Amino acid sequence: MSFDRFVKEESSLWVELERTTRSNRSHLFRQSLSNIFAFGNLYRRSLDDLSVLLRDQPNSLGTEQLKQVVSKAHGAVYENVSRKESFKELVTFRVWRSINSAREILGFVVLLEAVVVVLGVMWVYLDPTSAYSYVGIGSSKALGGSSYKGAFFGFPVTYKFDLSVEIFVHNIEVSFILFAGGALLGVPTVIVLIINALNLGLIGAIFFKAGEGGIFLRLVLPHGGLELSAITVAGVCGIRIAKAIAVPTKFPRSYELSLIRDPIVDSIGVCFFTLIIAGIVEGLVTTNFFNLAISISISLSLVILFWLSVFIFGRVKRSDRFIELTQASSAA
């Protein structure tokens, strides 16, 4: 097909897209589903035509005009999407979907942490001397008879609040390394994940070997599950970035990174908020040294709430939510 014939046959479609965009720009989602899908079809076909024009006649006036039409149509679609996404929609769907969308990487990170924790436990029982040396104590007897409750019990709330802030800042630093490590092909991310999981396995095993397992659980459980969840999410973000950079596809790296931009931002937001809660719990709750039953209840409540949000709210498909929003708008 000649170029002139192509333009002649397709130009009516472009004119229709421009007309539809102009008339529906501010209330696209108030149209019926059939009209919205018809608009989407016009947009996709015009986008295909634009790719042909950019290839064959990149500097022609017609190409520039179609580029403007497609750009306006794109704005009509995505400006309406962002405008219709309420705060409730953001916190009950989008942020959890952003974490859930990386289930394979999430599974890898959780498996890595679990394996390293087990290796840390095995290290304590197979070669306790070197394990104690790595942690910085002479033997597990150094834990015996200690009054952990006395370390924080009785301090004023203002001190515990300051401690919460200090803990939060430290956790943010760790999370930043996990996230930013993705730019270095994920090497720092994996190293920090391994170190964090190894320390957890070593210290937990040392406490249990000394007969102080209950104390360890009371010191770690209230905040530890939520804190580890946030660190895991930060690690997933770092590895997603590394994958987009390192794994070759038919698309440019910049495009691959743009695809994960919003999910990464959402996940980091969840991580930030979760670390605030974990820091408050660690500074104000853990330091009260509650009995084991209360510690387990607090930990399970926070962790279950977090991961249920990921795997229940996060399972909803964007297409399903688009239809719901569209129907709601049409009804209004």
N, C-alpha and C positions, 0 to 999 in steps of 0.2 A: 504494500500500500504506500502511495506517495505521501509526502509530508502534507501537502495542501489538502488532499482528500481526507487524511486523518483529522486535520484541524476542522474541516467542514463538517465531518460526521460527529465529532465530539463536542463542538462548540456549544450546541444547544444544551448539553448536559452541564457545561460550566456556567452558562447563563442561569439555568435553573438553580444550581447550587448557590450562586450569588444572590438570586432573588429570595430563596428560602432562608438563607443566612440573615439577610437584611430584615426580613419580616418576623423571624423567630429568635433573634439573638438574645433578647432579654427574658424570654419565657419558653425556651426549648422544651424543658421538662414538663410543661403543662400540656403539651400535645399528646395525642393518643400514641400508644405503642407502635401502631402501624406507621404513623407519620414520622416517629423518631427513627425507626428502622429504615424508612425510605430515605430520610436525610443522611443516615449513616452510609447507605449504599451510594448515594450521590457523592458523599465525601470520599469514600474509598476509591471509587472509579476515577474521580478527578485527581486524586493523589497518584494513582497509577499513571494517568495521562501526563501529569506533571513530571514524573520520573522519565517518561519517554522524551518529553520536550527538553528536559535538562540534559539528556544524553545527546540528542540530535541537533537541537537548536538552543543552546544554553543562553545565547545573548539576544534572542529575538524579543520583540515587544510583546508578542503573544505569551511567551514563556513568563515574562515578568508579570503580566496581568493575571495569568492563572495562579502564579505564586501568591499574589495578594489575595485572590479569592480563596484559595486553600488555607492561607494563614488566618483569614477572618473566620472561616468555617471551623478551623481548629480552636480558635478562641471561643466561639459560640458553644462548643462542646465542653471544653475543659474549664472554662470560667464558670459555667453552670454547675459542673460537677463539684468544684471546690466551694462554690457558693452554697450548694445544697447540703454539704457535709457539715453537720452541726458538731458542737463539742461532744454531745452524747454519742454521736456516730463515731467520732474520733476515738474516744476512750473505751467504747464497748465493742468496737469492731476493728478499726484500722490498725491500731498499734499492736494488737494481739495477732492479727493476720500477718503483720510484717515479720513477727518472730516465727510464726507457724509456717510461713512460706519457705523457710530454710530448714525444713525438718531433717533432711539428709545430713546437713552440716551440724545441726543440733545433736543428732544422734551420734555423729563422730566425736564431737566435743565431750558429750556425756560419757561415751565409752572410753575415751582417752583418760578422762579424770578418774573413772572407776578403776581402770586397770592400774593407773599410777598409785592410787590409794591402796589397792591390794598389794602392790609391790612394796610400798612403804611399810605396811603391816608385816609382810614377810621378812623384810630387812631387819626389823626389830627382833623377830623371833629366831631368825637364822644367824644373824651376826650382830648381837646387841651392842657390843663394844663400839664398833664403828658407827652404828646408828646413834648411840648416845653422844658420841663425839661430834657427829654432824649437827645434832640439835644443840649441843653445848652444855650437856650435863655429864656428870661422872657415871651415874647409873640410875636405874629406876628408883633406888632407895632415896634419892634426893627429893622425891615427891612425897614420900611417906610422912604423915604427921603434920603436914602443912595446913594452916588455917586459911583456906582460900576466901572464906567468907569475910575474914578480917581485912582482906585487901581493899575492899570498897565499901563494905557495910558501914553505915553510919555517916558517910560523907554527905554533905548537903546536896540538894537537887541541882544547884547552880554548878557545882563541880561536875556532877554527872552529865549535865547538859553540855558543858565545855568538852567533856570527854567524848560525847556523841559527835560533836562537830569535828574534833580531831580524828576520830575513827572514820567519819564520812569523807574527810579530805584525803585520808590515806587510801580508802577504797576507790575514790575517784581517780587518784593517781594510778593505781593498779589497772583500773578499767581503761584509762586513757592509753596505757601501754598496750593493753590487749587490742584495743580498737585501732590505734595508730600503727601497730605492728603489721597490720595488713598491707601497708604501703611498702614494707620491706619483705614482701612475699610471705608474710605470716610467720616468719622465723621467731621474732620476739614474742608473738602471740602464743605460739606453741610452747616456747620455753617457760613463759610465766604461768601458763596453765599447768605445765608439768611440775614446776616448783611449788605452786600453791597446793596442788593435789598431793604431792609427796609430803609436804609439811603436815597436812591434815592426817594422812595415814600414819606417819611416824609418831606425831604427838599423841594421837588417839591410842595407838598401840602401846606406847610407853606408859600412858596413864593406866590402861587396862592391865598391862603386865605388872604394874606396881599395886594392883588392887584398888585403884582409884578411878575406875571407869565411870562410876556414877558422878563423881566430881567433874570429870571431863565433859560428860553429857550436859550437866547443869551449867557449865561455863560456855558451852558452844551451841547447844540446841536452840535456845530462844531466838537468836539472831542468825545463826550459822546457815540454816537452810535457805533463808531468803537472801543472805549475802552471797552464798555460793550460786544461787540461781541468777543473780545479777551479773556475777563474774562470768558465768557460763554464757549468758546472752552477749556480753561484751566480747568474749572470745569468738562467738559465732560471727559477730560483725567483722572482726579482724580477718577471719578466714574467708568470709564472703568477698571482702575486698581483695585479698590475695588471689582468690580463685579467678575473679574478674580480670586481674592483671596478668596472671601467669598462664591460665589455661587458654590456649588459642581457639578461636571460633571464626566463623566467616565474617563477623562484625568487628569493627574497630574497638580497641580497649575503651575509648572514651564513651562509646555507645553502651558497652557492657556495664561500665561504671554508672552511667546515667540510669540504667534499669534498676539498680539496687540503691540508688540515692535515697529515695523516700523511705523504703523499708529500713535502711541503716539509720536514718535520722529518727524514725519512730522507735526503733529498738534501743537506740542510745537514750532517748527520752524516758523509756520504760526503765532502763538500767539506772539512770540518774535518780528517778523518783524512788525506785526500789531500794537503792543504797541509802537514801535519806531515811526511809522507814527502818532499814536494818541498823543504821547508826543510832537512831533514837532508841530502838529496842535494846541494842547492846549497851548503850550508856545508861539508860533508865531502868531497864528490866533485868538484863543479865546480871548487872552488878548487885541486885538484891538477892541473888543466889537462892532462887525459889527451889522447892523440892522437885524431884525428878518428874513426877506426874504433871505438874504445872508446866515445867520446861518443855516436856514432850507435847503437851496440848498447844502451847503457844507456837512451837515450831511447826507442827502439823497444820495448824490453822492457816498460818501465813504461807507455807509452801503449797498446800493444796489449793488455796485461793489463787495463788499466782499461776500455777500450771494448769488448773482448770480453765482459767481465763484464756491461756494460750491455746489449749486443745479443744475448747468448746466455742468461745467467741471467735477464735482464730481459724476455725474450720469453715466458717461461712464464706462462700465464694463471692468475689466482687460482682460477678454477673447477677447473682441472686439479689444482692443488695441494690444493684442498679435497677432491677425490675421493681423491687419494692419501693424504692424512692420515686421511680417514674409513676407507678400506680398511685402513690400517695399524692404526687403533684397533680396528676390528672384529676383525681377526685376533688382536690381543692379548687 
